Amino acid sequence: MRSLIIFLLAIGTQLSAQEGGISAFVYHRFGDDRFPSTNVSLDKFEAHLKFLKDGGYEVLTFSEAIDRLKRPKKGQKAVVLTIDDGYSSFYEKGLPLLQKYGFKATLFVNTETVGGKDYMNWSELKKVQEAGIEIGNHSHSHAYFLNKTDAFFEEDLQTSEDAFIEHLGTKPTIYAYPYGEWNAFMANTLKKRGYKGAAAQNSGVMHSQQSQFYLPRFPMSEFYANLNEFKQKANMHTLVVSRQEVNTNGFSGSKSLPRIELEFTENKLKLEQLQCFVQGAECRKSIQVVKEGLVKLSIRPDRDLKRRRTLFTITVPDSEGRWHWFSYLWVIPQIAE
Protein backbone atom coordinates (compact mmCIF):
# COMPACT_ATOMS: atom_id res chain seq x y z
CA MET A 1 0.00 0.00 0.00
CA ARG A 2 1.26 3.43 -0.92
CA SER A 3 1.80 5.71 2.05
CA LEU A 4 2.00 9.47 2.09
CA ILE A 5 3.84 11.47 4.71
CA ILE A 6 2.80 15.12 4.65
CA PHE A 7 4.34 18.05 6.47
CA LEU A 8 2.43 21.32 6.30
CA LEU A 9 4.69 24.22 7.21
CA ALA A 10 3.70 27.71 8.23
CA ILE A 11 3.44 29.92 5.18
CA GLY A 12 4.93 33.40 5.21
CA THR A 13 7.07 35.66 3.10
CA GLN A 14 10.50 34.44 2.20
CA LEU A 15 12.08 37.76 3.13
CA SER A 16 10.99 37.59 6.76
CA ALA A 17 12.52 34.14 7.19
CA GLN A 18 15.79 35.26 5.61
CA GLU A 19 16.10 38.19 7.96
CA GLY A 20 15.54 35.90 10.94
CA GLY A 21 17.59 32.90 9.74
CA ILE A 22 20.41 31.59 11.94
CA SER A 23 23.05 29.07 10.86
CA ALA A 24 23.78 26.41 13.47
CA PHE A 25 26.86 24.17 13.46
CA VAL A 26 27.49 20.84 15.20
CA TYR A 27 30.93 19.63 16.30
CA HIS A 28 31.94 16.46 18.14
CA ARG A 29 35.67 15.98 18.75
CA PHE A 30 38.46 18.58 18.75
CA GLY A 31 42.07 17.91 17.81
CA ASP A 32 41.53 14.14 17.87
CA ASP A 33 42.61 12.80 14.49
CA ARG A 34 41.76 9.20 15.41
CA PHE A 35 38.21 9.89 14.25
CA PRO A 36 38.28 12.19 11.19
CA SER A 37 34.56 11.78 10.45
CA THR A 38 33.65 13.47 13.76
CA ASN A 39 36.80 15.49 14.48
CA VAL A 40 37.78 19.05 13.66
CA SER A 41 41.41 20.14 13.87
CA LEU A 42 42.21 22.91 16.32
CA ASP A 43 43.58 25.08 13.51
CA LYS A 44 40.30 24.84 11.61
CA PHE A 45 38.18 25.40 14.71
CA GLU A 46 40.15 28.49 15.67
CA ALA A 47 39.86 29.76 12.09
CA HIS A 48 36.07 29.47 12.43
CA LEU A 49 36.10 31.42 15.68
CA LYS A 50 38.42 34.10 14.34
CA PHE A 51 36.20 34.57 11.28
CA LEU A 52 33.16 35.03 13.53
CA LYS A 53 34.98 37.47 15.81
CA ASP A 54 36.48 39.52 12.97
CA GLY A 55 33.15 39.53 11.11
CA GLY A 56 31.16 40.83 14.08
CA TYR A 57 28.92 37.77 14.35
CA GLU A 58 26.79 37.25 17.44
CA VAL A 59 27.25 33.71 18.78
CA LEU A 60 24.12 32.45 20.52
CA THR A 61 23.32 29.36 22.55
CA PHE A 62 20.79 26.99 21.04
CA SER A 63 18.00 28.13 23.36
CA GLU A 64 18.85 31.80 22.76
CA ALA A 65 18.58 31.16 19.02
CA ILE A 66 15.11 29.65 19.46
CA ASP A 67 14.04 32.79 21.30
CA ARG A 68 15.63 34.97 18.61
CA LEU A 69 13.69 33.18 15.88
CA LYS A 70 10.52 34.51 17.47
CA ARG A 71 11.88 38.06 17.62
CA PRO A 72 14.49 38.42 14.84
CA LYS A 73 16.71 41.47 14.63
CA LYS A 74 16.81 43.19 11.27
CA GLY A 75 20.17 42.67 9.61
CA GLN A 76 21.37 40.31 12.34
CA LYS A 77 24.55 38.27 11.89
CA ALA A 78 24.13 35.40 14.30
CA VAL A 79 25.24 31.76 14.47
CA VAL A 80 24.96 28.88 16.93
CA LEU A 81 27.83 26.57 17.88
CA THR A 82 26.78 23.20 19.28
CA ILE A 83 28.81 20.19 20.41
CA ASP A 84 27.41 16.66 20.70
CA ASP A 85 28.34 13.74 22.99
CA GLY A 86 30.52 15.34 25.68
CA TYR A 87 33.95 14.10 24.61
CA SER A 88 36.94 15.04 26.75
CA SER A 89 38.56 16.78 23.81
CA PHE A 90 35.99 19.55 24.10
CA TYR A 91 36.88 20.18 27.73
CA GLU A 92 40.63 19.97 27.09
CA LYS A 93 40.91 21.68 23.69
CA GLY A 94 37.65 23.13 22.41
CA LEU A 95 36.52 25.05 25.47
CA PRO A 96 39.80 26.98 25.92
CA LEU A 97 39.49 28.29 22.34
CA LEU A 98 35.89 29.36 22.90
CA GLN A 99 36.99 31.20 26.04
CA LYS A 100 39.86 32.82 24.15
CA TYR A 101 37.35 34.41 21.75
CA GLY A 102 34.68 35.01 24.38
CA PHE A 103 32.03 32.86 22.69
CA LYS A 104 29.14 30.81 24.03
CA ALA A 105 28.18 27.33 22.87
CA THR A 106 25.71 24.55 23.62
CA LEU A 107 26.93 21.09 24.67
CA PHE A 108 24.52 18.16 24.21
CA VAL A 109 25.36 15.32 26.61
CA ASN A 110 24.25 11.67 26.61
CA THR A 111 24.36 10.75 30.27
CA GLU A 112 25.20 7.02 30.09
CA THR A 113 28.75 7.65 28.85
CA VAL A 114 29.62 10.46 31.30
CA GLY A 115 32.89 9.54 33.01
CA GLY A 116 33.71 6.84 30.47
CA LYS A 117 36.80 6.61 28.32
CA ASP A 118 37.22 9.74 26.15
CA TYR A 119 34.22 11.40 27.83
CA MET A 120 33.95 14.20 30.38
CA ASN A 121 32.94 13.33 33.92
CA TRP A 122 30.27 15.15 35.94
CA SER A 123 32.80 17.34 37.70
CA GLU A 124 34.14 18.56 34.35
CA LEU A 125 30.62 19.07 33.02
CA LYS A 126 29.85 21.19 36.08
CA LYS A 127 32.87 23.35 35.32
CA VAL A 128 31.79 23.65 31.70
CA GLN A 129 28.35 24.76 32.87
CA GLU A 130 29.89 27.30 35.24
CA ALA A 131 31.98 28.62 32.34
CA GLY A 132 28.77 29.69 30.61
CA ILE A 133 28.31 26.76 28.24
CA GLU A 134 24.67 25.71 27.87
CA ILE A 135 24.06 22.01 28.62
CA GLY A 136 21.46 20.18 26.55
CA ASN A 137 20.06 16.66 26.68
CA HIS A 138 21.32 14.14 24.12
CA SER A 139 19.45 11.16 25.68
CA HIS A 140 20.79 8.66 28.19
CA SER A 141 21.64 5.68 25.99
CA HIS A 142 22.23 7.39 22.61
CA ALA A 143 20.07 4.62 21.14
CA TYR A 144 18.53 4.22 17.72
CA PHE A 145 15.12 5.24 18.99
CA LEU A 146 13.35 4.52 15.72
CA ASN A 147 14.07 0.85 16.46
CA LYS A 148 12.71 1.13 19.99
CA THR A 149 9.25 1.48 21.51
CA ASP A 150 7.72 4.79 22.50
CA ALA A 151 7.92 3.65 26.12
CA PHE A 152 11.66 3.09 25.76
CA PHE A 153 12.15 6.68 24.62
CA GLU A 154 10.12 8.00 27.55
CA GLU A 155 12.06 5.89 30.04
CA ASP A 156 15.37 6.93 28.53
CA LEU A 157 14.35 10.58 28.70
CA GLN A 158 13.41 10.26 32.37
CA THR A 159 16.72 8.52 33.18
CA SER A 160 18.74 11.28 31.53
CA GLU A 161 16.74 14.02 33.23
CA ASP A 162 17.24 12.40 36.64
CA ALA A 163 21.00 12.28 36.05
CA PHE A 164 21.17 15.95 35.03
CA ILE A 165 19.18 17.03 38.08
CA GLU A 166 21.33 14.91 40.41
CA HIS A 167 24.70 16.05 39.08
CA LEU A 168 24.11 19.52 37.60
CA GLY A 169 21.11 20.64 39.63
CA THR A 170 18.80 21.30 36.70
CA LYS A 171 16.99 19.60 33.82
CA PRO A 172 17.90 20.76 30.30
CA THR A 173 15.23 22.47 28.21
CA ILE A 174 16.73 21.59 24.83
CA TYR A 175 17.41 18.22 23.21
CA ALA A 176 19.49 16.80 20.35
CA TYR A 177 18.25 13.59 18.72
CA PRO A 178 20.94 10.86 18.56
CA TYR A 179 22.04 10.43 14.94
CA GLY A 180 19.48 13.08 14.02
CA GLU A 181 16.74 10.43 13.96
CA TRP A 182 13.34 11.48 15.29
CA ASN A 183 9.61 11.01 14.84
CA ALA A 184 6.45 12.89 15.79
CA PHE A 185 6.04 10.99 19.06
CA MET A 186 9.52 12.00 20.23
CA ALA A 187 8.99 15.64 19.26
CA ASN A 188 5.58 15.79 20.95
CA THR A 189 6.92 14.11 24.09
CA LEU A 190 9.67 16.69 24.41
CA LYS A 191 7.18 19.51 23.94
CA LYS A 192 4.82 18.08 26.58
CA ARG A 193 7.69 17.74 29.06
CA GLY A 194 8.57 21.42 28.79
CA TYR A 195 11.45 21.40 26.32
CA LYS A 196 11.94 24.56 24.32
CA GLY A 197 13.14 22.84 21.16
CA ALA A 198 15.28 20.09 19.67
CA ALA A 199 18.16 19.77 17.21
CA ALA A 200 18.30 17.35 14.32
CA GLN A 201 21.32 16.65 12.11
CA ASN A 202 20.06 17.48 8.65
CA SER A 203 21.96 20.49 7.38
CA GLY A 204 20.33 23.86 6.94
CA VAL A 205 19.49 27.24 8.44
CA MET A 206 17.26 27.65 11.49
CA HIS A 207 14.31 29.90 10.72
CA SER A 208 11.00 30.93 12.22
CA GLN A 209 8.79 29.01 9.81
CA GLN A 210 9.91 25.54 10.83
CA SER A 211 9.15 23.49 13.92
CA GLN A 212 11.34 24.21 16.94
CA PHE A 213 11.54 20.45 17.52
CA TYR A 214 13.62 19.43 14.50
CA LEU A 215 15.93 22.35 13.83
CA PRO A 216 18.79 21.79 11.36
CA ARG A 217 22.54 22.10 11.95
CA PHE A 218 25.50 22.06 9.57
CA PRO A 219 27.98 19.26 10.48
CA MET A 220 31.57 20.31 11.07
CA SER A 221 34.28 17.67 10.68
CA GLU A 222 37.54 17.28 8.80
CA PHE A 223 35.51 16.61 5.64
CA TYR A 224 33.41 19.79 5.79
CA ALA A 225 35.27 22.21 8.06
CA ASN A 226 37.54 24.19 5.74
CA LEU A 227 37.17 27.91 6.27
CA ASN A 228 35.57 28.71 2.92
CA GLU A 229 32.79 26.16 3.50
CA PHE A 230 32.26 27.50 7.02
CA LYS A 231 31.97 31.06 5.71
CA GLN A 232 29.46 30.03 3.05
CA LYS A 233 27.28 28.22 5.58
CA ALA A 234 27.50 31.02 8.14
CA ASN A 235 26.03 33.30 5.46
CA MET A 236 23.58 30.78 4.04
CA HIS A 237 19.87 31.54 3.67
CA THR A 238 17.06 29.08 4.03
CA LEU A 239 14.83 27.84 1.25
CA VAL A 240 11.45 28.41 2.88
CA VAL A 241 9.21 25.48 2.00
CA SER A 242 5.46 25.96 2.44
CA ARG A 243 4.49 22.35 1.70
CA GLN A 244 6.42 19.10 1.85
CA GLU A 245 5.21 15.62 0.89
CA VAL A 246 7.21 12.40 1.10
CA ASN A 247 5.82 9.58 -1.04
CA THR A 248 6.91 5.97 -0.65
CA ASN A 249 5.64 2.57 -1.68
CA GLY A 250 5.20 1.46 1.89
CA PHE A 251 5.94 2.39 5.47
CA SER A 252 8.40 5.23 6.13
CA GLY A 253 11.16 2.64 6.30
CA SER A 254 10.61 1.46 2.74
CA LYS A 255 13.74 0.71 0.72
CA SER A 256 12.01 1.77 -2.49
CA LEU A 257 12.53 5.09 -4.17
CA PRO A 258 11.12 7.90 -2.01
CA ARG A 259 9.87 10.96 -3.85
CA ILE A 260 9.92 14.30 -2.07
CA GLU A 261 7.60 17.00 -3.36
CA LEU A 262 8.09 20.59 -2.22
CA GLU A 263 6.33 23.88 -2.75
CA PHE A 264 7.92 27.30 -2.27
CA THR A 265 7.74 30.84 -3.68
CA GLU A 266 9.97 31.72 -6.63
CA ASN A 267 10.83 35.15 -5.11
CA LYS A 268 13.95 36.04 -7.16
CA LEU A 269 15.32 32.49 -7.07
CA LYS A 270 17.36 31.43 -10.12
CA LEU A 271 15.58 28.13 -10.63
CA GLU A 272 17.71 27.24 -13.66
CA GLN A 273 20.66 26.97 -11.24
CA LEU A 274 18.84 24.85 -8.63
CA GLN A 275 20.87 21.79 -7.62
CA CYS A 276 19.79 18.70 -5.72
CA PHE A 277 21.96 16.04 -4.10
CA VAL A 278 21.18 12.59 -2.70
CA GLN A 279 23.78 10.68 -0.71
CA GLY A 280 24.74 7.48 -2.52
CA ALA A 281 22.67 8.22 -5.62
CA GLU A 282 22.05 10.67 -8.41
CA CYS A 283 19.23 13.14 -7.86
CA ARG A 284 16.38 13.34 -10.37
CA LYS A 285 14.34 16.55 -10.27
CA SER A 286 11.29 18.09 -11.91
CA ILE A 287 10.43 21.80 -11.52
CA GLN A 288 7.15 23.49 -12.38
CA VAL A 289 6.22 27.15 -11.82
CA VAL A 290 2.49 27.58 -11.43
CA LYS A 291 0.27 30.55 -10.62
CA GLU A 292 1.61 33.58 -8.75
CA GLY A 293 5.19 32.34 -8.65
CA LEU A 294 4.47 29.12 -6.75
CA VAL A 295 7.17 26.55 -7.47
CA LYS A 296 6.52 22.82 -7.34
CA LEU A 297 9.66 20.72 -7.09
CA SER A 298 9.82 16.92 -7.12
CA ILE A 299 13.08 15.10 -6.34
CA ARG A 300 14.00 11.43 -6.04
CA PRO A 301 17.08 9.20 -6.17
CA ASP A 302 17.86 7.28 -9.35
CA ARG A 303 18.23 3.99 -7.48
CA ASP A 304 17.08 2.19 -4.34
CA LEU A 305 18.63 3.59 -1.20
CA LYS A 306 20.94 1.26 0.74
CA ARG A 307 21.98 3.49 3.65
CA ARG A 308 20.23 3.79 7.00
CA ARG A 309 20.27 7.58 6.70
CA THR A 310 20.20 9.44 3.39
CA LEU A 311 20.35 13.21 3.18
CA PHE A 312 18.47 15.00 0.38
CA THR A 313 19.85 18.51 -0.17
CA ILE A 314 18.72 21.39 -2.38
CA THR A 315 20.68 24.57 -3.04
CA VAL A 316 19.62 27.50 -5.21
CA PRO A 317 20.93 31.08 -5.68
CA ASP A 318 18.80 34.19 -6.00
CA SER A 319 19.24 37.27 -8.20
CA GLU A 320 21.11 39.07 -5.40
CA GLY A 321 23.80 36.41 -5.17
CA ARG A 322 22.54 34.76 -1.97
CA TRP A 323 22.37 30.99 -1.71
CA HIS A 324 19.40 29.16 -0.19
CA TRP A 325 19.51 25.69 1.37
CA PHE A 326 17.02 22.93 2.22
CA SER A 327 17.63 19.35 3.34
CA TYR A 328 15.59 16.33 4.37
CA LEU A 329 16.87 13.23 6.18
CA TRP A 330 15.39 9.95 4.98
CA VAL A 331 15.82 7.09 7.49
CA ILE A 332 15.37 3.36 6.88
CA PRO A 333 15.21 1.91 10.43
CA GLN A 334 15.47 -1.69 9.18
CA ILE A 335 19.06 -1.08 8.06
CA ALA A 336 21.64 -1.43 10.84
CA GLU A 337 24.32 1.22 11.18
Secondary structure, DSSP 8 states (H G I E B T S, - for coil): --EEEEEE-----HHHHHHH-EEEEEE-EES-TT-TTTEE-HHHHHHHHHHHHHTT-EEE-HHHHHHHHHS--TT--EEEEEEES-BHHIIIIIHHHHHHHT---EEEE-GGGTTSTTB--HHHHHHHHHTT-EEEE--SS---GGGS-HHHHHHHHHHHHHHHHHHHSS--SEEE-GGG---HHHHHHHHHTT--EEE-SS--EE-TTS-TTSB--EE-STTT--HHHHHHHHT-EE---SEEEEEESSSTT--S--EEEEEEE-TTB-GGG-EEEETTB-EEEEEEE-GGGEEEEEEEESS---SSEEEEEEEEEBTTS-EEEEEEEEE-TTS--
